[in-house]
Amino acid sequence: MTDSRLEMKRRTLLMTSAAMAASVLFPERAFAQAAPRRGGVFAVHYGAEQRQLNPSLQASTGVYIIGGKIQEPLVDLDAAGNPVGVLAERWEATPDGKTITFHLRRGIRWHDGKPFTSADVQFTAMAMWKKILNYGTTLQLFLTAVDTPDPHTAIFRYERPMPLNLLLRALPDLGYVSPKHLYESGDIRQNPHNLAPVGTGPFKFVQYERGQHVIADRNGEYWREGRPYLDRIVWRVITDRAAAAAQLEAGQLHYSPFSGITISDLARLAKDPRFIVSTKGNEGNARTNTLEFNFRRKELADIRVRRAIAHAINVPFFIDNFLGDFAKLGTGPIPSVSKDFYPADNGPQYPYDKAKATRLLDEAGLKPGAGGVRLSLRLLPATWGEDISLWSTFVQQSLGEVGIKVDVVRNDGAGFLKQVYADHAFDLATGWHQYRSDPAVSTTVWYRSGQPPGAPWTNQWGWTDATMDKIIDDAATEVDPVKRKALYAQFQQRANSEIPIWMPIEQIFVTTISAKVRNHSNTPRWGSSTWHDLWLAE
């Protein structure tokens, strides 16, 4: 069922996946450390511009990879994956879960010299996290106020209980703080500092040349004494994956994050002693491949059509022939790596069954017309990874076999985000959903109605389900861990029953990095973290 181009790609991936798997599973040579060396410029592959650098406003690895070095969250994850204070030193919660107090670190200044205080936390939480941030709006749905009794204390007040462990797991991604004095006037979304951020982090923004690079220099007054080690970070915009691999080999790049180059190039560089190719440091960013449906198309609002589309696609064949050892069959929005929340019963699944797909389309009244075409759809793939492009082509060919004509419309990263999540100019979309430790962090927002218009990676499908909304809200405010897990089992089952989004493939990101780099991949979300301890060997 594959054309010659896809068949050639399939053969290449099959020949290289075993070698690649050996490298990512056994990266022993990669992580030995020595005495830090100061200085140097760290060059990073930046594969898809999002025209946003402020992680207080857009939760995305494509934003964290830059903004996470300039701005900082209240809390991050340590090497063991446990919450550790950054801008917050310590915290406590009341037994009812409705009041959580953060005690902030003293003596920190913004890059423009102004002091960091609890007023910045209050403003960011109420004006950005609660109202704009794509995952924060659901997480902070029941946040009513942030009190600031003094410059170093921020007291979060909730209408319904906020489980402390949930909040601490969420804040590494959804807890970046922005300076109030630079955002309190005017339209936050149009603020020029969104593309020239001012933070408290180890690196200070210098320049953003669209389509070329972003530059940040060492913050000489950083609050962690003696850090950072690097003089400068340069993120080079390179949308061509093969060109990025060539620049790695030429020594012009040190690092390509988040599976940024082709699988065949990953396999080749994994054999080269100058590089480390590994999944280490990405454990906190498990991902699933998506197929997203626009309910504004009446045909896609019919559940029989969505189920038919799922049954028409041979997912195990795609995994075995194109992804190999780097993927497995998914069972819903909560992936199997979620030890705390993966349910025993995932609800309905959609195994490949072409006859059933055809029957469901007939039942929905979509009879074959001229040339056997029942329905024509526009599919927009995200630009983040090679697997998304392959998946979109495979979906196109698979649906063609049951009479659904699919036109694949490709954009750059910003164009994809705008057309899918703001303009809704799509019928189907393919991309990644990233799971971050707890379903309430970045998963349930794909299903909860009432998301801010245009917020990326949230429910912008035109789909509303009161039952699902209640499950999500109850789970997010349940402090009993046993009851929370049971509620998320209901969430998974309903998500798979209604399939407003289908998530049939599980993966984990792969990092490619120079063997000269030290102190890398040492936390579960390393690509998104501050890199304050990163250094380059001679």
N, C-alpha and C positions, 0 to 999 in steps of 0.2 A: 504493500500500500504506500510505499515511500517512493518519491521521485529520485532521480540520479544524484542530485545534490545532497539530499537528506541521507541517502544510502551511503554516500562517500563519507559524510560526517559520522554516521553510525559506525562504520568500519574503523575509522580512526579512533573513536572513543573506546570501542571494544578492545582494540589493541593496546591502549594506554591505561585503561582504568585499573588493571591489576597492579601495575608498577606504581601508579599514583597512590593507590590505597596503602601499599606497603610503606610509602614515605610518610603519609599523614598519620598512620597508626604508630609508627616507630621513629619519632623525630629526636632520638637521644642526642644526636650531635648538636642540637639546636640551642640548648638553653643553659649551658654552663656560663657562669658569670665571673667577672674579675673586678679589679679596682676600677672605679669609674674614671673616664677621661673627659675633660671639659672641652667644649667647643664643637664645631662642625655644623653642617647643614644637612638636615634629614629631608630627603625628597620622596614625596608620596604620590602615588597614582590616584587621581581623582577622576573617576570614570563617568559620572553623570551629574552635571550641575543642577541644583534645585532652586537657585536664585533666592536662597534663604540661608543665613549662617547662624541665626539665633535659636538655640535649642530650647529656649523658654516658650517659643511660638510654634515650632515644628519638630515633633519627635520623629527622628529618622537617623539611621546610621550615616546617611549621606550628609546630614547636618552635624551630627556628633563628631564625625571624623575630623572636622575643622573646629566647629564651635566648642567642642568639649575640651579643647586645649586652651581656649581663651576665656570662656565662662565656666563656672563650677556649680555643682549641685550641693544641696544640703548634705546628702549622703551618697556614698558609692559602695562598691563591693570590694572586699579584700580578696586575697589569693584563694581563700577557701570558699568564696562566694557568699560571705556573710556581710551584712551592712556595717559600714565603718564611716565615721563622721568626716566630713570635709568642711563645709562652711558651718555646719552644726557640730558641736563637740559632744553633746549628750542630749538625751530626750527621755520623756516619760509620758505615760498615758493614764487617765483615770480608769477605774474598773468598768465603767459603763461604755468606754470607747468613744465618748463624745468630746473629749478634750485631750489634745496631744500638745505637749510643750517642748519646744526646741530651745536649747541654750546655745547661742551662737558664739563662734570663735571671735576673740577680741583682736584688735590691732590690724585688721585687714582693710586694705584700701582698693578702690577701683583703679583701673589703669589711668584714669584722668586725675587721680589724687584725692578724690572725695572718699570719705569713710564709708565702709559697708556697715549697714545697721539693720535692725529688725524692720524698719520702714520699707526697705527694699524687698524683704521677704513678703511682707504684707501686700505690697503693691503687686508683685509678680504673681503671688498666689491668687489674688482676687481678680486682677485685670487680665492676666495671661493664662495661667493654668486652668482656671475655672471657666473662662469665656472663650478662649481661642485655641489653646494647645490641643492638637488633634486627639491625643489619648487622655489628656488631663481633664477635659470637660466631663467625661463620664466618671473618672476616678474622683473628682472633686465635686460631683453633682450635689452632694449634701453638705458641702462646706458653707457655713453661714457667715463666718467672720474670722479674722486673724487679729488678735489683740497684741499690742506692743507696749507692755508696762514699762519697759526700759529699752535702750538701744540694742541689748544683747539677748532679748527674750522674745520669742514669737509663739503665741498660744493659738493653736488652731481649734476652732469651735465647729462642731458638726451637729446637724439636725438629727441624723441617724448615726449609729455607731460606725466608726472607721477602725477596722482591725489594725493594730499597730504593725504587725508583721507584714500585712499587705502594703501599708504606706511606706515602710522602710524598704521593701522590695521594689516599689514603684519609683521612689525618689531618685535612684541613680539615673534613670532615663527621664523622669517627669518632674524633677526637682531642681532644674537649673534656674539660677536667680539672675535677673536683669536689674540694672540701676534705675531706681525710680526717677531720679532727677533728669534722666535723659529720655524718659518715656511718658511722664505724666501729662504732657501737653501734646495735643494733636492725635492723629490716627495711628494707633500702635502698629497696625499692619503695614503702613506706608513709611514708618520711621526709617530714616537713612542708616541708623545704626544696625538695622537688621542685616545689612550687607557690609557693615564696618563695625563689628561688635566691640563693645567695651566690657571687660569682665574683671575678675579677680584672679584669673588663672596664671599658669606659669609662662604663657606666651601672650604677647601683645600684638593685636592686629596692625598690619602695615599697609597692605594693598590687596585689592581684588581686581584683576583684569579679566573680565568675562571672556570665556573661551580660551584663556591662557593659563592663569595661575592665581593662587591665593598665597600670601606671605604673612608670616607672624614671627616676631623676634622675641628673644629672651626677655622676660620680665625681671629686671634687676632688683626689684623690691618685693619679690614674691614671698609670701608668708612662710613657706617651707624653707628653712635656712639652708643655703648652699644649693638650692635647686632653682631652675632646671639646669641640666648639664649642657644641653644643646644651645647653640647660638641662634639658630633659625630653623624653621620648618617651611618648606615650599611644597604646596600641593599643586601638581601639574595636571591641567585638564587634558585628558587623553581619552577620547571616546572609542578609538580603534583599539581593540584588545590585543591584536597582534602587534601593533605599534608599541603598546605598553610593555609587552613581553620583550620586545627588541630593546627598549630603553633600559629595562632591568638588566639584560645581558650586557649592555654597553656601559653599565655603571651610572647611568643618568637618573635612575630611580633606585630607592632602597626598599620600597614596600608597595605591594598591591593588595589592598584589603578586600574582604568580603567577596571572594571568588571572582575577582575583577578581571582575570584573564581567561583565555579559553581552556577547556579541560585538557586538550592535547598539549598546550604550552605548560600547564601545571605539571603534567606528567614528565615533560622533558626537563623542566627546571628542577623537579624533585630529584633527578639523577645527578644534578650539577652541584658539586660541593660548595660552590659560592652562595647557594641559596638554601633556605629552609622552607619547606612547603608542608603545612600542617593545619589541623583544625584547632589546635591548642589556642586558647585565648578567645575562642568564639562560643564557649559552652553556654553563655548567657544569651545567645542570639540564635537559638534554633529557629528554623524557618520551614514553612510549608508553601508549596506552589499553589496558586489560586486560579480559579475561573470565576469571574464576577459577572453577575447578570443585572441588566438595567430593566427594572420593572416598569419603566415608562413605555417599553415595548409590550403591548398587550399579550403578544405570544409568549414572551418570557415570564410574564406574570402568572401564566398557567403552569402549575407545578408539574403537570404531565410533560410539558416541553422541557423543563429543566431536568427532570429525571431521565427523559429520553436522551438528552445531550450527554449526561453522565454515563449512561449505559452504552452509548455509541463509541466511547473512547477506551481503548485497550491500555490502561495505565500500566499494568505489569510489563507489557511488551515495551512500552516507552522507557520504563526504568531500566529493564534488562539490557536494552539495545542502545540507549543514549546516555544514561547516567551511571550505570554499573554500580560499583560499590559505594557510591556517594549519596545514595538515596534509598528509601524504602517506601512501601505502600503506606499512605496516610490513612487515618481513620476519623479525621475531623479536626476542628480548630484547636483542640487540646492535644498536643503531640505525645507520643509514647515516652519521650524523655522527661515529661513532667511527673516526677515521682510522687509529688503531693496531691496531684489533681487528676491524673489519668484514670478514667473510669473503667470498671469491669465490663460495662455494657455501653458501647458507643452509639447505639441506635442504628438506623438503616444504613446499609452500604450499597454501592452501585457497581457490581462487577460487570465486566464487558459482556454485553448481550445485544448483538445487533438486531436480532429478531424482536426482542422486547422493545428496543428503542423505536423501531419502525412501527410497532403496534401502538405505542404510546402517542407517537406523532399522528397516526391515523385517528386515534380516539380524540385528540385535540382538534381535529378538523383540518389538519395540515396535509392535504392530499397532494401527491406529485403533480406538478404542472408541466409546462414546456421544458424539455430536457431533463425531466425528473426532479426539478427543483421544487421543494415544498416551501422554502423560506430563505431569504437572504439576510445576512447579518454582517455588521462591521465589528471586527475584533481589534482592540488596541493593546499591544504588548508593552509592558514596562521595559526600560532599557537597562535594568540593573545587572542582568546576568545572561550568559550564553544559554543557560538552561531555559530561561523564559522565552527566548526567541525560538529555540527548538520546540518547546512545548506549544507555542502558538501555531507553528507550522503543522505540528502533529494534530492539534485540535482541528485546524482547517481541513486537513486531508481526511481525518476520521469522520467529521460531520458531513463532508461531501459524499461519503458512502451511504448516508441515510437521507440524502436529498436536501441538506442544509448547505447553501452556498455561503462561504465565509470569505470576506475580503479583509486581509490583514493590513491595518493602517499603522505605519511606524512613525514615531515622533522622537524628539529628544526628551530628556527626563522631565524638564519643566513643562513641555508641551503635553506629555502624557498626563502629568498631575492635573493640569488645567482642564484638559478635555474630559478626563474621566470624573474627577472629583468636584470640579467647579461648573463646567459647562454641560456635563452629562452627555457629551457628544459621542456616545459609544453604545453598542449593544452588548458585547462581551469584552472583558478585559482580563489580561493575565499578568500576574506579578508575584510578589512575595508577601506573605504574612509572617511577621516575626513574633515569636512567643518569648516573653520575658518573665519567667519564673512563676507568675501568677496570672490567671486568666483575666483578672480585672485591670491589669496594667496596659496591655496592648492588643487584647483579643476580643473582649466583649464589645468594644467600640465598633467592631465591624458589623455588629448585629443590633446594638441598641439604637432605637430611633431617637430623633431629636438632636442629632449632631449638628454643630455649627456648619452652615453651608460652605462647601469648598474645602473642609478639613480633610487632608489626605489620609488614606488608610482608615477611614471610618465609614459608617453606613450612609452612603450617598446614593443608594440604589433605588430609592423610592419605595422601599419595603418597610412596612410597619407591622409589628406583631405584639399585641399587648401582653400576651402570655410570656413571650420571650423577654420583654422589658421588665416584667415583674420578677422573673427568675434572676435576671442580671442584677437588679437593684437589691433583691433579698440576699444574694450571694455576696455582693460587695459590702454589705453592712452586717453580715453575720460574724460574730466574734468566736463562735464555737467551731473549731476546725473540722470536726466530724460532720457537722451540719453544712458547713461551707462546701466540703467535698461532695456531699450528696446533691447539693444544689447545682454544682458544676457538672455532675453527671446528667442532671436534667437538661442543663444548657447544651451539652454535647449532643444528647439525643434529639433535642428539638432542632438544633442547627442542622443536623444530618437529615432530619425528616423534611424540613422546609427548604433546605439548600438555597438560600438567597446568595450564598457564596459556596463554592465547592472547593475543598482543600484536600486533594487526593494524594499528595506526595510530601514526604518528610525529608529534610536535608539539614546539613550544618555547614556553615561557611568555611572556606579554605583560605588561609593566609599564605602569601608568598613574600618572603622578606630576605634581605641580604644577611649572610652569616656574620657580617661585621657588626650587626646591630645587637646591643645588649639591653637587658631588662625589658624585653618585649614579651608579649603574650603571657604576662604573669598575673592577669586577672580574668574573670569570665567574660568581661566586656572590654577587653583591652583596646580594641580599635576605637572605641568610643571614649576611653578614659583620658586623663590629663597628660600622660607621658612626661610627668615631671621628673621621673627617674631614668628616662631613656638616654642612652649614650651610644656613641660610635667608636668601635675599636679601630686601631690603625690598619 
